[in-house]
Amino acid sequence: MEAPMEGPMECPMEDAVEPVPVGLVGAGPWAGTVHAPMLAAGPYTRLAGVWARRPQAAVELAGRYGAPAFERIEELFEASAAVAFCVPPAVQAELGVQAALAGKALLLEKPVAADLDGARRLVDAVCEAGVASQMVFTFRYSRAAAEFLERARGLEPFGGYAANISGALHGGPFATPWRLERGAVLDVGPHMIDLLDAALGDVVSVRAHGSPLGWAGLLLEHATGAVSEASLCMAARGETPPARVEVYGRAGSALLLGSDLGDGVFPEVARQFADTVRRGGGHPLDARHGLRLQEIIEEAERQLR
């Protein structure tokens, strides 16, 4: 079982420390809603600039925060100590290699890549360049999740259940081409697998049934002997409940709801990423962790074809 993450809001940096300049790759809805305001807000980071495949979108997003927009991604790298990615998984894997080989620390979205080959190439580049990496598993940066995992590990856990159900594929800003093609296992699967993995021990095997574009069920076996299940769907109609993760053990049970995450998640992402950059790595949710989850996802998707 992996070591616990550092708890949210611990050891704030001194005001005298300069914010880490982070360039943003991508200017879509999630970049505009989360990444750009998070990086620009300070005090741990500053938005060093924006590059996107749609230049006008980069200009508009950067302009909201008084940051430059770059025509060439290499110019963004030159202006930044680190690079945050908010692009489709296949694009992240390709451009993440370029950023790593340019010596830049990486803040990566989940999944780390569209496929296992892309994930391996990215991790190889990170290791070759010796750069820091960290992934944005949203749940894991909340105080609620940290407390849930602490409780879960003390339960002598033997099983668990996770569910992430929505209607996101029916429209809206997140009905994007890669999600419409690949569905829930690739998109929300990393969140649920990561939490079950952290609570119950490393996932060592997966059995999958259903459909990633409908309802997908995963049965996970953990190195500790625990067993868990995950229900994933982005094609539901009507009202849907918040995502949830439950753990059961000999000493009781623990529950985490997606509605419990609170408002401090993304400031905490920025705080921890700035610390990761300054330390030169060492974050438990690094690109190698993303690769391990990609291996589980690829096997699940293979079984669902």
QUIQUI-V281442 format. One record per residue. N is the residue number from 1. RES is the residue in three letters. D_LAST is the distance of its C-alpha to the last C-alpha in Angstrom with 1 decimal. Layout:
[[N	RES	D_LAST] [N	RES	D_LAST]]
//
This chain:
[[1	MET	30.4] [2	GLU	31.0] [3	ALA	34.4] [4	PRO	35.0] [5	MET	34.9] [6	GLU	38.2] [7	GLY	39.1] [8	PRO	39.2] [9	MET	42.5] [10	GLU	44.1] [11	CYS	46.6] [12	PRO	46.8] [13	MET	47.8] [14	GLU	51.5] [15	ASP	52.3] [16	ALA	53.8] [17	VAL	50.5] [18	GLU	49.3] [19	PRO	45.9] [20	VAL	43.1] [21	PRO	42.5] [22	VAL	38.8] [23	GLY	37.4] [24	LEU	34.6] [25	VAL	31.8] [26	GLY	30.5] [27	ALA	32.2] [28	GLY	29.7] [29	PRO	29.9] [30	TRP	28.9] [31	ALA	31.2] [32	GLY	34.0] [33	THR	33.5] [34	VAL	33.1] [35	HIS	33.4] [36	ALA	36.5] [37	PRO	38.6] [38	MET	37.6] [39	LEU	38.7] [40	ALA	41.7] [41	ALA	43.0] [42	GLY	44.4] [43	PRO	46.1] [44	TYR	43.6] [45	THR	42.0] [46	ARG	43.1] [47	LEU	41.0] [48	ALA	42.1] [49	GLY	40.5] [50	VAL	37.4] [51	TRP	35.5] [52	ALA	32.7] [53	ARG	31.3] [54	ARG	33.2] [55	PRO	36.8] [56	GLN	38.2] [57	ALA	35.8] [58	ALA	36.8] [59	VAL	40.4] [60	GLU	40.2] [61	LEU	38.4] [62	ALA	40.6] [63	GLY	43.7] [64	ARG	43.1] [65	TYR	43.8] [66	GLY	46.4] [67	ALA	44.1] [68	PRO	43.9] [69	ALA	41.0] [70	PHE	40.4] [71	GLU	39.7] [72	ARG	38.5] [73	ILE	36.1] [74	GLU	38.5] [75	GLU	41.2] [76	LEU	39.2] [77	PHE	38.7] [78	GLU	42.5] [79	ALA	43.3] [80	SER	41.1] [81	ALA	41.0] [82	ALA	37.4] [83	VAL	34.5] [84	ALA	32.2] [85	PHE	28.9] [86	CYS	27.5] [87	VAL	25.2] [88	PRO	21.5] [89	PRO	19.7] [90	ALA	19.7] [91	VAL	23.3] [92	GLN	24.3] [93	ALA	23.2] [94	GLU	25.1] [95	LEU	28.2] [96	GLY	28.2] [97	VAL	28.9] [98	GLN	31.8] [99	ALA	33.2] [100	ALA	33.1] [101	LEU	34.8] [102	ALA	37.4] [103	GLY	38.1] [104	LYS	36.8] [105	ALA	35.4] [106	LEU	32.0] [107	LEU	30.9] [108	LEU	27.2] [109	GLU	24.8] [110	LYS	21.6] [111	PRO	19.1] [112	VAL	21.1] [113	ALA	18.9] [114	ALA	15.7] [115	ASP	14.5] [116	LEU	16.0] [117	ASP	18.3] [118	GLY	19.8] [119	ALA	20.4] [120	ARG	22.1] [121	ARG	24.2] [122	LEU	25.3] [123	VAL	26.3] [124	ASP	28.1] [125	ALA	30.0] [126	VAL	31.0] [127	CYS	32.2] [128	GLU	34.0] [129	ALA	35.8] [130	GLY	36.5] [131	VAL	35.7] [132	ALA	34.9] [133	SER	31.6] [134	GLN	30.6] [135	MET	27.5] [136	VAL	27.8] [137	PHE	26.2] [138	THR	28.2] [139	PHE	28.6] [140	ARG	30.0] [141	TYR	33.0] [142	SER	34.4] [143	ARG	37.2] [144	ALA	35.5] [145	ALA	32.5] [146	ALA	35.0] [147	GLU	37.0] [148	PHE	34.0] [149	LEU	32.9] [150	GLU	36.5] [151	ARG	36.8] [152	ALA	33.5] [153	ARG	34.5] [154	GLY	37.8] [155	LEU	36.4] [156	GLU	35.5] [157	PRO	32.0] [158	PHE	29.8] [159	GLY	27.0] [160	GLY	25.6] [161	TYR	23.4] [162	ALA	22.2] [163	ALA	21.1] [164	ASN	20.6] [165	ILE	20.5] [166	SER	21.6] [167	GLY	21.5] [168	ALA	21.2] [169	LEU	18.7] [170	HIS	21.4] [171	GLY	23.8] [172	GLY	26.2] [173	PRO	26.4] [174	PHE	23.0] [175	ALA	21.0] [176	THR	20.6] [177	PRO	18.4] [178	TRP	16.2] [179	ARG	15.8] [180	LEU	15.2] [181	GLU	12.4] [182	ARG	10.7] [183	GLY	12.2] [184	ALA	13.6] [185	VAL	12.0] [186	LEU	13.3] [187	ASP	16.5] [188	VAL	18.0] [189	GLY	16.1] [190	PRO	18.5] [191	HIS	21.4] [192	MET	20.6] [193	ILE	19.5] [194	ASP	22.6] [195	LEU	24.9] [196	LEU	23.8] [197	ASP	24.0] [198	ALA	27.5] [199	ALA	28.7] [200	LEU	27.6] [201	GLY	27.3] [202	ASP	24.8] [203	VAL	21.3] [204	VAL	20.8] [205	SER	17.5] [206	VAL	14.6] [207	ARG	12.7] [208	ALA	10.1] [209	HIS	9.5] [210	GLY	9.3] [211	SER	7.9] [212	PRO	8.9] [213	LEU	10.9] [214	GLY	12.5] [215	TRP	13.2] [216	ALA	11.4] [217	GLY	13.3] [218	LEU	13.9] [219	LEU	16.4] [220	LEU	18.2] [221	GLU	20.9] [222	HIS	23.7] [223	ALA	26.3] [224	THR	29.0] [225	GLY	27.7] [226	ALA	26.7] [227	VAL	23.5] [228	SER	21.9] [229	GLU	19.4] [230	ALA	17.9] [231	SER	17.1] [232	LEU	15.7] [233	CYS	15.9] [234	MET	17.3] [235	ALA	17.5] [236	ALA	20.3] [237	ARG	23.6] [238	GLY	27.0] [239	GLU	28.4] [240	THR	26.1] [241	PRO	27.4] [242	PRO	27.6] [243	ALA	25.1] [244	ARG	26.2] [245	VAL	26.1] [246	GLU	28.1] [247	VAL	29.3] [248	TYR	31.3] [249	GLY	33.6] [250	ARG	36.9] [251	ALA	38.9] [252	GLY	37.3] [253	SER	34.5] [254	ALA	33.6] [255	LEU	31.8] [256	LEU	30.8] [257	LEU	30.2] [258	GLY	29.0] [259	SER	32.2] [260	ASP	34.3] [261	LEU	33.6] [262	GLY	36.7] [263	ASP	38.0] [264	GLY	38.4] [265	VAL	34.9] [266	PHE	35.1] [267	PRO	38.7] [268	GLU	37.6] [269	VAL	34.8] [270	ALA	37.5] [271	ARG	40.0] [272	GLN	37.7] [273	PHE	36.5] [274	ALA	40.1] [275	ASP	40.9] [276	THR	38.0] [277	VAL	39.3] [278	ARG	42.8] [279	ARG	41.9] [280	GLY	39.8] [281	GLY	36.7] [282	GLY	36.1] [283	HIS	33.9] [284	PRO	31.5] [285	LEU	28.7] [286	ASP	28.8] [287	ALA	26.3] [288	ARG	25.9] [289	HIS	24.8] [290	GLY	22.3] [291	LEU	21.0] [292	ARG	20.7] [293	LEU	18.6] [294	GLN	16.4] [295	GLU	15.8] [296	ILE	14.7] [297	ILE	12.5] [298	GLU	10.8] [299	GLU	10.3] [300	ALA	9.0] [301	GLU	6.4] [302	ARG	5.5] [303	GLN	5.7] [304	LEU	3.8] [305	ARG	0.0]]
//
